[in-house]
Amino acid sequence: MLSRWYSIGTAFQDKTNIRSFKEFTHFVNVKTVTANAFMNSTLEEIEFPDVTVIQWNVFRNALLVDATVPATITSIGQYSFYCTTLTKLTILATTPPTLYTPLGTTTFQIYVPAASVDAYKNASGWSTMASRIYAIP
């Protein structure tokens, strides 16, 4: 377990030799994914630890296809999921996290807990993407 790590900084920014980062779940003390952390990387898939904040531009121009954000998330920064390859974003939080819009300009689908769909569709920032918000199947 890599519990002593509190931040990954921008160690993965601009990296073209990474496709998957499932090991991220072992970084149990990381609560914030710092700005630009995976920007311009070839990262396609990731598994998050129990982070509370995803700052701005985290996955901007990455090759991310499908991402699941943990239930602990409280804030998602501007352009954090700005990747043209992203098709599906699942957010496990029942309360819509604070959103510093826009997430990105692509039209990926957003899945949230079924009981929270209306809350997301009506929440500040999220309402502009209401037509793309669905219940987690």
C-alpha positions as CSV (number, residue, x, y, z in Angstrom):
1,M,0.0,0.0,0.0
2,L,1.3,3.4,-1.0
3,S,-0.4,5.2,1.9
4,R,2.4,7.8,2.5
5,W,1.7,9.6,-0.8
6,Y,-0.5,12.6,-0.6
7,S,-0.2,13.9,-4.1
8,I,0.9,12.6,-7.5
9,G,1.5,16.2,-8.7
10,T,2.0,16.3,-12.5
11,A,4.2,13.2,-12.7
12,F,2.0,11.7,-15.4
13,Q,1.4,14.9,-17.4
14,D,2.6,14.5,-21.1
15,K,3.4,10.9,-20.6
16,T,2.9,8.8,-23.7
17,N,3.8,5.4,-22.2
18,I,0.9,5.0,-19.9
19,R,-2.5,3.4,-20.8
20,S,-3.9,2.3,-17.4
21,F,-3.5,3.4,-13.8
22,K,-5.5,1.0,-11.8
23,E,-2.8,1.1,-9.1
24,F,-4.0,4.6,-8.2
25,T,-6.5,3.0,-5.8
26,H,-3.5,2.2,-3.5
27,F,-2.7,5.9,-3.0
28,V,-5.1,6.0,-0.1
29,N,-4.0,9.4,1.3
30,V,-4.5,11.2,-2.0
31,K,-7.6,13.3,-1.6
32,T,-7.0,15.8,-4.4
33,V,-6.0,15.0,-8.0
34,T,-4.0,18.1,-8.8
35,A,-4.5,20.3,-11.8
36,N,-3.0,19.0,-15.1
37,A,-2.1,15.6,-13.4
38,F,-2.8,13.5,-16.6
39,M,-3.0,16.3,-19.2
40,N,-1.8,15.3,-22.7
41,S,-1.2,11.7,-21.6
42,T,-2.1,8.5,-23.3
43,L,-4.0,7.3,-20.2
44,E,-7.1,5.4,-21.3
45,E,-8.4,4.0,-18.0
46,I,-8.0,4.9,-14.3
47,E,-9.3,3.7,-10.9
48,F,-9.5,6.4,-8.3
49,P,-8.8,6.2,-4.6
50,D,-11.4,8.0,-2.4
51,V,-10.5,11.5,-3.7
52,T,-12.7,14.5,-2.8
53,V,-11.4,17.0,-5.4
54,I,-10.5,16.7,-9.0
55,Q,-8.9,20.0,-10.0
56,W,-8.9,21.7,-13.4
57,N,-7.5,20.2,-16.7
58,V,-6.7,16.8,-15.0
59,F,-7.5,14.7,-18.0
60,R,-7.4,17.5,-20.7
61,N,-6.4,16.0,-24.0
62,A,-5.8,12.5,-22.5
63,L,-7.1,9.4,-24.3
64,L,-9.5,8.6,-21.5
65,V,-12.5,6.6,-22.7
66,D,-14.5,5.6,-19.6
67,A,-14.0,6.9,-16.1
68,T,-15.7,6.3,-12.7
69,V,-15.4,9.0,-10.1
70,P,-15.8,7.7,-6.4
71,A,-18.7,8.5,-4.1
72,T,-16.3,10.7,-2.0
73,I,-16.0,13.4,-4.7
74,T,-17.1,16.9,-3.7
75,S,-15.6,19.1,-6.4
76,I,-14.7,18.7,-10.1
77,G,-12.6,21.4,-11.7
78,Q,-13.0,23.2,-15.1
79,Y,-12.1,21.2,-18.2
80,S,-11.1,18.2,-16.0
81,F,-12.6,15.7,-18.4
82,Y,-11.9,17.6,-21.6
83,C,-10.9,14.6,-23.8
84,T,-12.4,13.9,-27.2
85,T,-12.1,10.2,-26.6
86,L,-14.3,10.1,-23.5
87,T,-17.6,8.4,-24.0
88,K,-18.8,7.7,-20.5
89,L,-18.3,9.3,-17.1
90,T,-19.8,7.6,-14.1
91,I,-20.1,9.6,-10.8
92,L,-20.9,7.6,-7.7
93,A,-21.6,10.6,-5.5
94,T,-25.3,10.9,-4.5
95,T,-24.9,14.6,-3.9
96,P,-23.8,16.5,-7.1
97,P,-20.2,17.7,-6.6
98,T,-19.5,21.4,-7.0
99,L,-18.8,21.7,-10.7
100,Y,-16.6,24.4,-12.2
101,T,-18.0,24.3,-15.7
102,P,-17.5,23.2,-18.2
103,L,-16.2,19.7,-17.8
104,G,-15.3,19.7,-21.5
105,T,-16.8,20.3,-24.8
106,T,-17.3,16.7,-25.8
107,T,-20.7,15.1,-25.5
108,F,-19.9,12.0,-23.3
109,Q,-22.7,10.5,-21.3
110,I,-22.8,11.1,-17.6
111,Y,-24.1,8.3,-15.2
112,V,-25.1,9.0,-11.6
113,P,-27.0,7.1,-8.9
114,A,-30.6,6.7,-9.9
115,A,-32.0,8.5,-6.9
116,S,-29.8,11.5,-7.7
117,V,-30.5,12.0,-11.4
118,D,-32.9,15.0,-10.8
119,A,-30.6,16.5,-8.3
120,Y,-27.7,16.5,-10.9
121,K,-30.0,17.8,-13.7
122,N,-31.0,20.7,-11.6
123,A,-27.7,21.5,-9.9
124,S,-25.6,24.5,-10.7
125,G,-23.2,23.7,-13.5
126,W,-24.7,20.3,-14.1
127,S,-28.0,21.6,-15.5
128,T,-26.3,22.7,-18.7
129,M,-25.6,19.0,-19.3
130,A,-29.0,17.7,-18.2
131,S,-29.8,15.9,-21.5
132,R,-26.6,13.8,-21.0
133,I,-27.3,12.7,-17.4
134,Y,-28.6,9.2,-16.9
135,A,-29.2,6.7,-14.0
136,I,-26.4,4.2,-13.5
137,P,-27.7,1.0,-15.2
